[in-house]
């Protein structure tokens, strides 16, 4: 073998090693959804109505005064419902875990949501069978409700606010709250592959972990949300090269309520309609396709 040939083979080997060292591959994509007003109507209003209460009166007379007094919106919602349960004298009238379960079972997602998961899974399989697609929920709404909806079986993990229940199942206290900024903490949990958010004071630091140790990098996440509570997640994923999609019921309402900086803007904004030919479904399909092609390109590079 000539010295030139040996040198060429050595160079090619070095290039391959450099590719493997600098371009680790994760064959996984995660789509992370908010829930209320993103995949389904607002669950607070829906639950209040299901409890046979007047939604407008409940908000104006109980919830809004707490908000005006500086309460966190999650704490205010849970407190109002707990106080309502305490007001009810008869045991059968108390607000219980079963009420949340039944409400979740009856809740209807937006048009096309239940078909969306299989459509996107199939699209990924058609593009690259080696790539896994996972779905997550991170919501400031009721986790118990989401876990009992018809879409729960499609989800890898669900994180939401939680009640503590009495021995009889009555709602008693706020067990877990997920604020706007805490939602980003759960993006890190998805990246790490951990099922539980650390409760011992030790947190997962994304940039301290090598890419080949991640369950899914932030650059391979898509976040879908409807408003102010999702802005911190938009910002994090924009900084890390992920994809962000905003949904709305009325475009005017989004423009009035959501004031964002350059780093917090979404890749696209579409009406909350998940039917096959909708703009939102096209946006999700293109987002998934874009990430699939990036992964396939890295696979091709390493495979050479």
N, C-alpha and C positions, 0 to 999 in steps of 0.2 A: 504494500500500500504506500502511495507516495506521501511525502510530507504535506503537500497541498491538500490531498484528500483527508488526511488525518486532521489537519487544521480546520477544514470545513466542517467535519463531523463534530469536532470539539466545540466549534462555534455554535452549531445547531443545538447541541446538547445544552450548552450554557444558556442559550435563548429560551429553550423549553423550561429549564430550571427557574429562570427569572420569571417566566410567565406564571409558573405554578406558585412562585413565592409572592408575586405582586398582584395576582388576580384570582384569589380564592373564590370558589363557586359555591353558592347556596342555591339548590334547585327548589326554592320555595318562595311563594308570594303570599302575602297576607293582605286581606281587605278588612279594614276596621271601620265599623259603623257606629255612629251615635244611634239612638233608638227613637226617642220622642220627636215627632215631626220630621224624622229622617226616613224611618222605615214604616212608621205607624203614627196615628194621631196621638196627641199629648195624653199620656197615661194618667197624669194627675187629674185633669178635668174629667177624663173618662171614668176613673175610679170614683170620684166624687159623685158623678151622675149615677153610676151603678149602685152606690150606697143610698140612692134616692134622696139626694140633697140637691139644692139649687146651686149650680156652679157659680153663677154671677154673685149671688149673695155670699156664698162660702168664700170666694176670693176677696170680695170687697169688705166684708165684715170681719173676717178672721185672718186670712193670709196677708192681704195688702198692709194692714196696720203693723204686722210684725216686720214686714220688709221695710216699711217706712221708719221703723224704730231701729233699723240697722241689723236685723237678723239675716244670717245666711239663708239663701232661698231654699236649700235642701232642708236645713234644720226647721225652717218655718213650715214647710209642707208636712213634714213628719209630725211636728208638734201639734199642728191643727188637727190632723187625723187622730192622733192619740187622745187629744182632749175631747174630740167628738165621741170616740169610743167610751171614754170615761163618763160622759154625760148620759149615755144610754143605760138605763137601769136594768132592763131585762137581759139575762145572759145570752139569749138567742139573738139579741140586737147588737151585741158587741162587734167591733171590727176585728176580724181574725185573719190568720194566715190563709184559711180556706177561701175567704173573700178575695184575696189577691190571686190565689190560684185559679178560681173560677173566672175572675175578670180576665186573666191572661189567656185562658182557654177560649174565651169568647171574642177576644180582641182580633179584629181583622186588619192585617197590614195594608199598606197602600197597593194599588193595582200593580200586578206583575212581580211583587216581591217574592212570593212563594216559588215562582218559576225561575227567578233570577239566578239562584244558586246553581241549579243544574245546567242552565245555559252557559254560565261562566266556566263551570267545571269542564263542560264538553268543549268549549272553545280552547281552553288550555290544553286539553288532551289532543285536540286536532293539531295544535301548533307544535307541541313538544310533550310527549307522554311521560318524560322524565321529571317534569315540573309538577310540584304539588301546589294546590291552591287552598288556603285556609281562610275562614271567616270568623271574625270576632265582633263582640259588642262591648263598648265602653260607654256607659250611660250614667247621667246624673239622675235618672229615673229609678223605678222600682225593679231591682234585680229579680225578685220573686215573680213578678208579672212576666218579664221577658222569658224566664226559664220555663214558663208554662204556655207560651205561645206556640202556634203551629210551625214556626221557623226554627225553634230551639234545636231540633235534631241536626240542622245544617251547620251549627256553630261549634267551633273548636272550644271556645271559652266565652263566658258571659260575666262581665263585671258591672255591678250596679249598686245603688244604695240599698241598705238592708235594715229591716226592723229586727229588734229582739222581741221574742214572743213569750208570753206567760205559759205556765204548764197547760192551760186550757186553750192555748193558741191565740190569745188576744194580743194585739200589738201593744207593746209597753214602752219601747225606747228606740232611739236611733242607734243602730249597731255599727253601720258603716256609711260614711258620706263620701261622695266623689265630687269634688269641686271642679271648676273649670281647669285650673292649673294641674290638679292631680290626675286629670285624664292623661297627661303626657307621661306620668309615672307608669301607666299601664301599657303605653307603647313600648317602654323599656322592658316590661315584663314579657311582652310578646317577643321582642328581640332576643331576650335571654332564654326563652323557652320554658320559663317557670310558670307553674299553675297558680301559685299564690304570691301575692305581694308581700315582701318581707315585713314582718312585724317586730323584729328584734333590734331595730335601729340601723341595721346594715342594709345598704341599698346597692343595687346593681348600677355600676358606672359604665355606660355604653362605650365610651372612648378608651377605657382601660382594658377592653376585651378584644382579642384579635378576631378578625373577620371570620376565620374558619371555625371559631367557637360559637358563633351566633346561630340561634335557631332560624332567624330571618333578619337580615340587615334592614335598617330604616329606609334605605334607598330602594328596597323591594316591597315597600308597604304603600297601600292606597288608603287614604282616610276620607270618609264621607260623612259630612255633618251639615247641620242646618242653621247654625247661628253662633251667637257670642260664646257659648260654652265650648265651642270647637276651635276657636281662634288660636289658643295655645298649641293645639295639635297641628293645625295648619302651619304655624310658624316652625315647629320642630321638623316636620317632614320636608318643608321647603328648604330648610337649611341643610338637610341631609340627603337631598336628591330624591325624595319620595314624591308621590302624586297626591294632590288634594282636590276634592270635588265638593262644591257647595250645592245644597239642594234647598228649594224654597216652595212655598205654596203660592206666594205672590211676590213677584220681583220687586215691587215697590216697597214691600215690608222689609225685605232683605236690605235694600239700599238705605232705608231710614234707620234701621236698627244696628247694622253691622258697620262699624267704622274700623277699617283695618289699615295697617301700614303696608309698605311694599313687601316685606318678608312674610306677611300673613295672608296674602292674597291666594285665592284658589286657582287651580289650573283651569277649571271650568265651572260654570254655574248653570244648573238646569232644574226644571220643575220636578217635584217629587213624584215621578211617574216611571215605574220600572217595567212597563210593557215592552215587548220585544223591539218595536220600531221607534221607541221614544228617544229623545235627545240624551237623557240620563243613561239609558241602557247602552246607547252607542258610545257615550263617554267612558263608561265602565269597561266595555269591550275593548276599546282602543287603548285604555290605560293598561289593562291586563296584557294585551298584545304587545305593547311597547316593552313591558318588563320581560315578557317571554323572549322577545328577540334579543334583548340585552344579555339574558342568561345564555341563550343559544350561541350567541357570538363568543362569550367567554368559554363555553364548552368546546367550540370549534378551535379556539386558540390553544387550549390546553391539550386537545386531542391530536394536534398536529405532530 
